[in-house]
Amino acid sequence: QIKEPAEPSGHTWNDNFFCWRDIRENPGFRWSYAGKVKGMRCTQILEKADPHTWADNYLCVPKKSSLKLTWNSAGKINGKACIQWREPADPHTWHDNWLCKDNFKPDGCAEWPQDFRWSNAGIPSGYDCVQIKEPAEPSAHTWNDNFFCWRDIRETPGFRWSHAGPVNGMKCTRILETADPHTWTDNYLCVPKYSHLNMAWNSARKIPGKACMRWVEPADPHTWKDNWLCN
């Protein structure tokens, strides 16, 4: 939703949305009417003719997004692909505002398995990671430094780890080691619903017909030597 709370209700910003097709991966947009979002790449959305505090409004994407956006409040930007943002009920020149995309792309989506890596010894150089941790594990089993990673030159795949059940609104894979007594029954690795990754897990072997990556924790005695994440 694109909203500026300072706008009068008669300007009808309450029903304005910036959208993408639901068959595509979620691009990770966040809207802020109170400054940039920390840790994201943000584009100022400014209409100087509008007195209702638009100076601190930003549309943000993840830092590794393939989208590099620019804004112009007085026409399209030459050489860029642009989409018009228009609010007919707002009298402050919201008829000539355009959001545009630069011809910029990082190295694209992370490819399985070559762009991924398991680490049981911290975050490796050149990678971004999600921490894999089960708080019920004894400290001697050293799960505090275990990470599932992807190359940092790739777009972020949007992974989230949960040790308390599936993450609502995401596509989740149960990470279960039945030989481990430390509450692994509710642990899940999740990706956005429209991710191109369709993960599967096996705690005893590779899955035939899939490309698999081993998750190993040598310090954990509960058979963490034959666990595989596959796609």
N, C-alpha and C positions, 0 to 999 in steps of 0.2 A: 504494500500500500504506500502511495505517495501522498503525504499529508503534511500540511503546515498548520499546527493548532491555532496560530495567531490569525489565520484567515477567517473573515466573517462567514457564517453559515450560508449566506446567500451566494457565496462564490463556489459552493459545492465541491470542495476538495475532499470531502469525506468519502466519495465514491470513485476516486482516481487510483488506478493501478498500473504498474509496469509489469508486463507478463512475458512468459515464454511457453512454448508448446509442452504439454504434459508428457509427451512421449520422449522428450529429451532429458538429459541429465540436468539436475538442478544446478544452475550456475553460481549459486551461493550469494546472491545479492542481499545487501542490507541497506535500509534507508535510515538516515539520521537527520533530524531537524535540530540537532544540538552539537554540531561539529563532527569531525572525522571519527570513524570507528577505529580504535586502536588495533594495529596488526593487520589492517586491510588496505587495499589500494583504492582511494576515494576520489571522486570527481565532484567538484562543487556545482550545484544546481542553483544558478543565480539569475533572477530577473530583477535588474536594477530599478525598473519602473514600478515594481511592487513594493509598497512600504511595509509589508507584513513579515518582517524578519526572515527573509530568504537568504541572508548573507551567511548563515551557518548551516545550510542544508546540503547534504551530500548523499550521493549514491555510491555504494562501496561494493567491491568484489574481493575475493581472496587474492592474496599477493601473486599467486602463480596462475591466476586466471588467464585464459587466452584473450580475454576482452580488455582492450585498452581504450577507454572511453574518453571523449571530450565533449564539451557542451558549448553551445552558442545560443544566446538569447535574441539573436537578430538574423536568422537565416541559416541555411545549410552551410557546412564547411566544405569547400572545394576539395575533391580528391578523396573524400571519405564517404562511407555508407551511413546514412542518417535516417532517423525516425523522428517524426514530429510529436512533441508533447503539447497538447492543446487543452485549454479549459475555457469554453465559450462564456461561462457565467462569470469569469473573473475579468474585470475591465482593464486590468493593468498589463496589457499587451501580451497575454498568453495565447497568441495566435501565430507567433513566428519563432518559437523556441524549438531547438533541435538537439537531440542526443546522437552523437556520431561515434563510429568505431574506426580506430586506426588499423592499418594493415600491419598488425603486430601479432605474433604468436610465439610463445615459447616452444619447447620441444614436444608439446602435445601430451596426450594422456599416457600415463604410465602403462607399459605393456607387461603382461604376465608371461613368464616369471622373471624375465631378464632385468626388469627395473625394480625388483623387490628384493628384500633381504631380511632375514631373521638375525637378531643380535641378542646374545645373553650377556653382553659386556658393555652396555651403554649405547649411546647414539653414535653410529659410525660417521666418519667424515664424508661429506657429499650427499647425505641423506636427510630427509625429514621422516619423522616416526610418530607412531602412537604407542604409548606405554602399555604393556601387557602385564597386569598385576592382579594377584589374588590376595587381598589383605589378610585372609585367614592363614596363609602360608607362614610357617616359621621363618624367621629372618635368616637362619642358616641355609635355607633353600634358595636364597638370593634371587627372588623374583623382582626385587626392587630395581634391577638394572636390565630388565628384559624389554625389548622393543621390536615391533614389526615396522619395517621401513620401506621407503621408496625413494628413488633418486630425486634430489632437490631441483634438478633442471626440468622435471616433469610437473604437470598440473597436479594439484593435490587430489587424491581419489576420494577424500571425504570420510575416511575411516573414523569410527568411534568405538571405543572399547567399553564394555559394561560388565561389572562383576555382580550385577543385581538384576538380571533379566534382560530381554530384548529392549532396544531403544525404540520408543514409539515413533512411527512414521518412517522407519528405515528398514532395509533388507538385512536381516541378521542371520549369522551362522553360529550355531552352538559349538563352543570349544570345550569339549568334555574329555577328561581322563578318568575313566571309571575306577582305576586303581588308586587314585589320589583321594584321600579322605577329607581334603581341605576345601569343601564347598565349591567344587568345580561344576556342579550341576546347573548353575545359573549364570555362567559366563558366556558372553557373546561378543563376536566381532561383527560390526555393522557397517554397511555402506549405504549411500543414498539409494532410494528405490529404483532410480533409473540408471544406476551405474552399469557399465558394460561388464563388470566383474560379477560372476556367479560362483561364490565360494562354496566349497564343501570340505568337510573335516573327517579325518579318520585317525583314531588313536592307536592304531596297530600296524598300519601299512599304507603305502601309496594306493590311490584309487586308480584302477586300470582305466586307460583312455583319457586321463586328465594329466595336466602338468602340475606337479606337486613340489612343495617346499617344506623341508623338515623344520619343526620347532623343537628345539632341544634345550634342556636345562640340566647340565651334568650334576649340579649340587642337589637336585631333588631326587630322592631315591624311588619315587613312585612312578616308574617306567616312563619318564620324560625323555626317551631316546628314540621312540618309534612313532612319534606323532607327526601328522602331515596335514598341511593346508593346501588345498587343490583348487584349481579353476578349470 
